[in-house]
Amino acid sequence: MKIEVTSAPSKEDLKTISKGIESYNQNYIPDEVVFEEDTKFAVFVKDDEGKVLGGIRACAFWNYCIIELLWISEEARGMGVGSKLMSAAEQFAMDKGFEYMRTETLSFQARPFYEKQGYEVYGELKDYPKGHTTYCLVKKL
């Protein structure tokens, strides 16, 4: 047996890990949950010419939707765009049957914004990245 570290894992090796955890999880979670497909989606705000001014990248599985990224351009900030994007993402998640939304934000980013949207901090990672704090937030839909 040997330990191997690689920054270029093969798709086959990654699939083996995924199948292995699915098999293990079957002992604790119903099959329809273990084998459900991840839902990946995005929400955009665009100007009249189709230029992206902001958006959300998200994925969802089990009963959680995870906001991976939320970005609003400088020109679109302060106009309620972020709240509208969040509302659209949350509605999409609810329509698909997801019960919770979660995300992370850094201490210099959007914690107050998320809290205004009804999200609550459930965890902190201090000094990640160095000199800052990562906040983990969740909202029941």
Secondary structure as a PSIPRED ss2 file (coil, helix, strand):
# PSIPRED VFORMAT (PSIPRED V4.0)

   1 M C   1.000  0.000  0.000
   2 K C   1.000  0.000  0.000
   3 I C   1.000  0.000  0.000
   4 E C   1.000  0.000  0.000
   5 V C   1.000  0.000  0.000
   6 T C   1.000  0.000  0.000
   7 S C   1.000  0.000  0.000
   8 A C   1.000  0.000  0.000
   9 P C   1.000  0.000  0.000
  10 S C   1.000  0.000  0.000
  11 K H   0.000  1.000  0.000
  12 E H   0.000  1.000  0.000
  13 D H   0.000  1.000  0.000
  14 L H   0.000  1.000  0.000
  15 K H   0.000  1.000  0.000
  16 T H   0.000  1.000  0.000
  17 I H   0.000  1.000  0.000
  18 S H   0.000  1.000  0.000
  19 K H   0.000  1.000  0.000
  20 G H   0.000  1.000  0.000
  21 I H   0.000  1.000  0.000
  22 E H   0.000  1.000  0.000
  23 S H   0.000  1.000  0.000
  24 Y H   0.000  1.000  0.000
  25 N H   0.000  1.000  0.000
  26 Q C   1.000  0.000  0.000
  27 N C   1.000  0.000  0.000
  28 Y C   1.000  0.000  0.000
  29 I C   1.000  0.000  0.000
  30 P C   1.000  0.000  0.000
  31 D H   0.000  1.000  0.000
  32 E H   0.000  1.000  0.000
  33 V H   0.000  1.000  0.000
  34 V H   0.000  1.000  0.000
  35 F C   1.000  0.000  0.000
  36 E C   1.000  0.000  0.000
  37 E C   1.000  0.000  0.000
  38 D C   1.000  0.000  0.000
  39 T E   0.000  0.000  1.000
  40 K E   0.000  0.000  1.000
  41 F E   0.000  0.000  1.000
  42 A E   0.000  0.000  1.000
  43 V E   0.000  0.000  1.000
  44 F E   0.000  0.000  1.000
  45 V E   0.000  0.000  1.000
  46 K E   0.000  0.000  1.000
  47 D C   1.000  0.000  0.000
  48 D C   1.000  0.000  0.000
  49 E C   1.000  0.000  0.000
  50 G C   1.000  0.000  0.000
  51 K C   1.000  0.000  0.000
  52 V E   0.000  0.000  1.000
  53 L E   0.000  0.000  1.000
  54 G E   0.000  0.000  1.000
  55 G E   0.000  0.000  1.000
  56 I E   0.000  0.000  1.000
  57 R E   0.000  0.000  1.000
  58 A E   0.000  0.000  1.000
  59 C E   0.000  0.000  1.000
  60 A E   0.000  0.000  1.000
  61 F E   0.000  0.000  1.000
  62 W C   1.000  0.000  0.000
  63 N C   1.000  0.000  0.000
  64 Y E   0.000  0.000  1.000
  65 C E   0.000  0.000  1.000
  66 I E   0.000  0.000  1.000
  67 I E   0.000  0.000  1.000
  68 E E   0.000  0.000  1.000
  69 L E   0.000  0.000  1.000
  70 L E   0.000  0.000  1.000
  71 W E   0.000  0.000  1.000
  72 I E   0.000  0.000  1.000
  73 S C   1.000  0.000  0.000
  74 E H   0.000  1.000  0.000
  75 E H   0.000  1.000  0.000
  76 A H   0.000  1.000  0.000
  77 R C   1.000  0.000  0.000
  78 G C   1.000  0.000  0.000
  79 M C   1.000  0.000  0.000
  80 G C   1.000  0.000  0.000
  81 V H   0.000  1.000  0.000
  82 G H   0.000  1.000  0.000
  83 S H   0.000  1.000  0.000
  84 K H   0.000  1.000  0.000
  85 L H   0.000  1.000  0.000
  86 M H   0.000  1.000  0.000
  87 S H   0.000  1.000  0.000
  88 A H   0.000  1.000  0.000
  89 A H   0.000  1.000  0.000
  90 E H   0.000  1.000  0.000
  91 Q H   0.000  1.000  0.000
  92 F H   0.000  1.000  0.000
  93 A H   0.000  1.000  0.000
  94 M H   0.000  1.000  0.000
  95 D H   0.000  1.000  0.000
  96 K C   1.000  0.000  0.000
  97 G C   1.000  0.000  0.000
  98 F C   1.000  0.000  0.000
  99 E C   1.000  0.000  0.000
 100 Y E   0.000  0.000  1.000
 101 M E   0.000  0.000  1.000
 102 R E   0.000  0.000  1.000
 103 T E   0.000  0.000  1.000
 104 E E   0.000  0.000  1.000
 105 T E   0.000  0.000  1.000
 106 L E   0.000  0.000  1.000
 107 S C   1.000  0.000  0.000
 108 F C   1.000  0.000  0.000
 109 Q C   1.000  0.000  0.000
 110 A C   1.000  0.000  0.000
 111 R H   0.000  1.000  0.000
 112 P H   0.000  1.000  0.000
 113 F H   0.000  1.000  0.000
 114 Y H   0.000  1.000  0.000
 115 E H   0.000  1.000  0.000
 116 K H   0.000  1.000  0.000
 117 Q C   1.000  0.000  0.000
 118 G C   1.000  0.000  0.000
 119 Y C   1.000  0.000  0.000
 120 E E   0.000  0.000  1.000
 121 V E   0.000  0.000  1.000
 122 Y E   0.000  0.000  1.000
 123 G E   0.000  0.000  1.000
 124 E E   0.000  0.000  1.000
 125 L E   0.000  0.000  1.000
 126 K E   0.000  0.000  1.000
 127 D C   1.000  0.000  0.000
 128 Y C   1.000  0.000  0.000
 129 P C   1.000  0.000  0.000
 130 K C   1.000  0.000  0.000
 131 G C   1.000  0.000  0.000
 132 H C   1.000  0.000  0.000
 133 T E   0.000  0.000  1.000
 134 T E   0.000  0.000  1.000
 135 Y E   0.000  0.000  1.000
 136 C E   0.000  0.000  1.000
 137 L E   0.000  0.000  1.000
 138 V E   0.000  0.000  1.000
 139 K E   0.000  0.000  1.000
 140 K E   0.000  0.000  1.000
 141 L C   1.000  0.000  0.000
